[in-house]
């Protein structure tokens, strides 16, 4: 007769018992466990022994432990603070403007970390890239700077345009479109970058502190109107004439959340088909008024809390996704920042990272997100983050 006995424990062991014979066989066993932290894993193994006799008994023991530590994958330190930023798909470069430690536009290679600065004569207030991603325009108080990004050189500089630039957009026609800062009655302006001449719109007024985005395929400019005396924000459309003329307002008249007075902008998809707002809402664009700026949907996990806003967003046509910075603000408490990725245009959540679980400089300071971008083919995502006095570029 024979029998096989298996001993179970933290380790495993087995003995074979034959009649009228006493046999002792050492056995080994392993146990594994994994401990996780915010990011990081630990593994360990345990051993076990087993003893078999003619009575058919066996024992096995094993122990295992695991620990994890919080880490953040190698963010790059940026040499300058970031006031505004954009990403050039054509050049595969992150473009930023800064006021500290100097006034500069910086061309950053996110793969190698190389940072090439173009000095600016005035402090920047805003930044925009041309539709082909090869030139940039920087807004200033009473001025603009036009820059060739391929040669890292200034093409044109004007310091007498007659108003302080709040936000700015750059067309392929050599014209920049800008909204004024600190002027309740200010109008939408077009600026000829070849001559420096600024022309104010006749019918687009009271838009101080408003945001602008060009939609090249529609030959149009969309404006997030922050200049209204009420707490409402609104979207409307203009042409790209010089000066620009307002075409029509959105049809929803405050029915949907656009981010309110805390909105930091809005974002157009790479195919020009949709507008994503700071209020977590998506609208379509169209050439005809009856189909333009129609509400589509909100983020799938929208909490319907007006204090929750998108701080920045970018779209990848190649991967069909949005990457966003979400501030889940809670009244009376600190901000709860998240880096999230959603499908487009469905707005289904596919990935989320909590910044409260990140540590870039091993300090107790909170990590504050500023901008998030895809690279040209959507295979990489980048976030510009601040912690303490440092500014960092994180690939994730």
Buried (B, 14 or more C-beta within 10 A) or exposed (E): EEEEBEBBBBBBBBBEBEEEEEEEBEBEBEBEBEBEEBBEEBEBEBBBBBBBEEEEEBBBBBBBEEBBEEEBEEBBEBEBBBBBBBBBBBBBBBBBBBBEEEBBBBBBBBEEEEBEBBEBEBBBBBBBBBBEBBBBBBBBBBBBBBBBBBEEEBBBBBEEBEBBBBBBBBBEBBBBBBBBBEBEEBBBBBBBBEEBEBBBBEEBBBBBBBBBBBBBEBBBBBBBBBBBEEEEBBBBBBBBEBBBBBBEBBBBEEEBBBBBEBBBBBBBBBEBBBBBBBBBBBBBBBEEEEEBBBBBBBBEBBEEEEBBBBBBBBBBBBBBBBBBBBBBBEEEEEBBBBBBBBBBBBBEEEEEBBBBEBBBBEEEBBBBBBBBBBBBEBEBBBBBBBBEEBBBBBBB
